[in-house]
């Protein structure tokens, strides 16, 4: 039990996610400011090989609560189910005012001071970029959103207009789910999980992304269905970097004011040098720390990797079966 203002939750599994999760939490402990000592739960909500002994030791040093269970959903093969499942489990264990979700591929580089819920607020998230959002009737994603809204009891017109942080264009409400905070007393996680399942049950897939963003789509729709008051987080609290978008998206001035960097694949060896070079110009102390530990790698032992490969193969087959039964819009 905890009496802190905000409890943070993330997911962890054997393999590369262990490395990412450890690095994310350590960055929170180093540069999180008023959040650096906040309670953190790392959750494994699915079947898989155990975490390494070293990971548990680091969790102890970083004062991380580890929680492991196997969800019983028919969609347990769907890795995006892990997020709402983990939140629903932690929500029952804590008493903090807020619960914050942190993706494992985040790097905290300065105090993310806007993550605290103010009076009259129950939800915080960032509309970092358009992605598969809809900009209106002429948008190729419009009909997809209309169908998805219908399956969770909403009309497309119920979605308010928000402006994306990257492009500065108006879209129907669509949050990035890498970072968000909600008021625990709303029991948001249970509603979020239910909405995610509803979307899966609808068997509607996007022509552009399949069901890859279902957890993000469910996020805003849950918030709207609950009617809870919200505040949009700025780009500084979910600034994206990665090899695929670097050429078009990178902006040194925006990185300079970033508090949370959503780095995607940027800390793996292939992009490491570019990432470190950029960060050295804006956050030198963070760069010094990263340079001392080097690029990320999968440190899971060979037996665990073999088991994980088999599990991923099974999940991929079930994923393919599910997609074949979907209506693509």
SULBELGI-V536147 format. One record per residue. RES is the residue in one letter. OMEGA is omega as a letter, one per 30 degrees, with the letter a starting at -180 (999 if undefined). NEAR is the number of other C-alpha atoms within 10 Angstrom. Layout:
res=RES omega=OMEGA near=NEAR
res=RES omega=OMEGA near=NEAR
This chain:
res=X omega=l near=9
res=X omega=l near=13
res=X omega=a near=11
res=X omega=a near=15
res=X omega=a near=16
res=X omega=l near=25
res=X omega=l near=25
res=X omega=a near=22
res=X omega=l near=24
res=X omega=l near=23
res=X omega=l near=25
res=X omega=l near=25
res=X omega=l near=22
res=X omega=l near=22
res=X omega=a near=20
res=X omega=a near=16
res=X omega=l near=18
res=X omega=a near=22
res=X omega=a near=21
res=X omega=a near=23
res=X omega=l near=24
res=X omega=a near=20
res=X omega=l near=20
res=X omega=a near=21
res=X omega=l near=26
res=X omega=l near=19
res=X omega=l near=21
res=X omega=a near=26
res=X omega=a near=18
res=X omega=a near=17
res=X omega=a near=20
res=X omega=l near=21
res=X omega=a near=16
res=X omega=l near=13
res=X omega=a near=21
res=X omega=l near=17
res=X omega=a near=15
res=X omega=l near=19
res=X omega=l near=22
res=X omega=l near=25
res=X omega=l near=23
res=X omega=a near=25
res=X omega=l near=23
res=X omega=a near=24
res=X omega=a near=25
res=X omega=a near=22
res=X omega=l near=15
res=X omega=l near=16
res=X omega=a near=17
res=X omega=l near=13
res=X omega=l near=17
res=X omega=l near=16
res=X omega=l near=9
res=X omega=l near=10
res=X omega=l near=17
res=X omega=l near=15
res=X omega=l near=12
res=X omega=l near=13
res=X omega=l near=20
res=X omega=l near=12
res=X omega=a near=10
res=X omega=a near=17
res=X omega=l near=16
res=X omega=l near=20
res=X omega=l near=14
res=X omega=a near=16
res=X omega=a near=15
res=X omega=l near=17
res=X omega=l near=13
res=X omega=l near=13
res=X omega=a near=17
res=X omega=a near=9
res=X omega=l near=11
res=X omega=l near=8
res=X omega=a near=18
res=X omega=l near=18
res=X omega=a near=20
res=X omega=a near=18
res=X omega=a near=15
res=X omega=l near=17
res=X omega=a near=21
res=X omega=a near=24
res=X omega=l near=25
res=X omega=l near=24
res=X omega=l near=27
res=X omega=a near=26
res=X omega=a near=26
res=X omega=l near=18
res=X omega=a near=17
res=X omega=a near=20
res=X omega=a near=21
res=X omega=a near=12
res=X omega=a near=10
res=X omega=l near=18
res=X omega=a near=18
res=X omega=l near=19
res=X omega=a near=18
res=X omega=l near=23
res=X omega=a near=30
res=X omega=l near=22
res=X omega=l near=23
res=X omega=l near=25
res=X omega=a near=20
res=X omega=a near=24
res=X omega=l near=19
res=X omega=l near=24
res=X omega=l near=27
res=X omega=a near=26
res=X omega=l near=28
res=X omega=a near=21
res=X omega=l near=19
res=X omega=a near=20
res=X omega=a near=12
res=X omega=a near=15
res=X omega=l near=21
res=X omega=l near=21
res=X omega=l near=20
res=X omega=l near=13
res=X omega=a near=6
res=X omega=l near=10
res=X omega=l near=14
res=X omega=a near=22
res=X omega=l near=27
res=X omega=l near=23
res=X omega=a near=26
res=X omega=l near=24
res=X omega=a near=24
res=X omega=l near=26
res=X omega=a near=21
res=X omega=l near=22
res=X omega=l near=15
res=X omega=l near=20
res=X omega=a near=22
res=X omega=l near=22
res=X omega=l near=19
res=X omega=a near=14
res=X omega=a near=9
res=X omega=a near=9
res=X omega=l near=13
res=X omega=l near=16
res=X omega=a near=19
res=X omega=a near=18
res=X omega=l near=17
res=X omega=a near=21
res=X omega=l near=22
res=X omega=a near=15
res=X omega=a near=18
res=X omega=l near=26
res=X omega=a near=20
res=X omega=a near=14
res=X omega=l near=18
res=X omega=l near=19
res=X omega=l near=11
res=X omega=l near=16
res=X omega=l near=14
res=X omega=a near=18
res=X omega=l near=10
res=X omega=a near=13
res=X omega=l near=17
res=X omega=l near=12
res=X omega=l near=16
res=X omega=a near=17
res=X omega=l near=20
res=X omega=a near=23
res=X omega=a near=20
res=X omega=a near=15
res=X omega=a near=11
res=X omega=a near=13
res=X omega=l near=13
res=X omega=l near=17
res=X omega=l near=21
res=X omega=a near=22
res=X omega=a near=23
res=X omega=a near=28
res=X omega=l near=28
res=X omega=a near=20
res=X omega=l near=24
res=X omega=l near=21
res=X omega=l near=20
res=X omega=a near=23
res=X omega=l near=25
res=X omega=l near=27
res=X omega=a near=23
res=X omega=a near=21
res=X omega=l near=13
res=X omega=a near=14
res=X omega=a near=15
res=X omega=a near=24
res=X omega=l near=25
res=X omega=l near=17
res=X omega=l near=20
res=X omega=l near=24
res=X omega=l near=22
res=X omega=l near=17
res=X omega=l near=23
res=X omega=l near=25
res=X omega=l near=20
res=X omega=l near=16
res=X omega=l near=22
res=X omega=a near=20
res=X omega=a near=12
res=X omega=a near=15
res=X omega=l near=17
res=X omega=l near=21
res=X omega=l near=25
res=X omega=l near=20
res=X omega=a near=14
res=X omega=a near=13
res=X omega=a near=12
res=X omega=l near=15
res=X omega=a near=22
res=X omega=a near=14
res=X omega=a near=16
res=X omega=a near=21
res=X omega=l near=25
res=X omega=l near=16
res=X omega=a near=24
res=X omega=a near=27
res=X omega=a near=25
res=X omega=l near=21
res=X omega=l near=25
res=X omega=a near=21
res=X omega=a near=19
res=X omega=l near=17
res=X omega=l near=14
res=X omega=l near=14
res=X omega=a near=10
res=X omega=a near=16
res=X omega=a near=13
res=X omega=l near=18
res=X omega=l near=16
res=X omega=l near=17
res=X omega=l near=21
res=X omega=a near=18
res=X omega=a near=22
res=X omega=a near=21
res=X omega=l near=27
res=X omega=a near=28
res=X omega=a near=26
res=X omega=l near=23
res=X omega=l near=21
res=X omega=a near=20
res=X omega=a near=17
res=X omega=a near=11
res=X omega=a near=10
res=X omega=a near=15
res=X omega=a near=10
res=X omega=a near=7
res=X omega=a near=14
res=X omega=l near=15
res=X omega=a near=13
res=X omega=a near=13
res=X omega=l near=10
res=X omega=l near=12
res=X omega=a near=22
res=X omega=a near=15
res=X omega=a near=16
res=X omega=l near=24
res=X omega=l near=23
res=X omega=l near=27
res=X omega=l near=21
res=X omega=a near=23
res=X omega=l near=19
res=X omega=a near=18
res=X omega=a near=17
res=X omega=a near=23
res=X omega=l near=24
res=X omega=a near=20
res=X omega=a near=14
res=X omega=a near=12
res=X omega=a near=15
res=X omega=a near=19
res=X omega=l near=16
res=X omega=a near=16
res=X omega=a near=22
res=X omega=l near=21
res=X omega=l near=12
res=X omega=a near=17
res=X omega=a near=21
res=X omega=a near=16
res=X omega=a near=13
res=X omega=a near=18
res=X omega=a near=17
res=X omega=a near=15
res=X omega=l near=13
res=X omega=l near=19
res=X omega=l near=18
res=X omega=l near=13
res=X omega=a near=12
res=X omega=l near=19
res=X omega=a near=14
res=X omega=a near=8
res=X omega=l near=9
res=X omega=a near=14
res=X omega=a near=18
res=X omega=l near=17
res=X omega=l near=15
res=X omega=a near=14
res=X omega=l near=17
res=X omega=l near=21
res=X omega=a near=12
res=X omega=l near=9
res=X omega=l near=10
res=X omega=l near=18
res=X omega=l near=17
res=X omega=l near=13
res=X omega=a near=14
res=X omega=l near=19
res=X omega=l near=12
res=X omega=l near=13
res=X omega=a near=15
res=X omega=l near=15
res=X omega=l near=12
res=X omega=l near=13
res=X omega=a near=17
res=X omega=l near=14
res=X omega=l near=12
res=X omega=l near=16
res=X omega=l near=16
res=X omega=l near=11
res=X omega=l near=11
res=X omega=a near=16
res=X omega=l near=16
res=X omega=a near=12
res=X omega=a near=11
res=X omega=l near=17
res=X omega=a near=13
res=X omega=a near=16
res=X omega=999 near=17
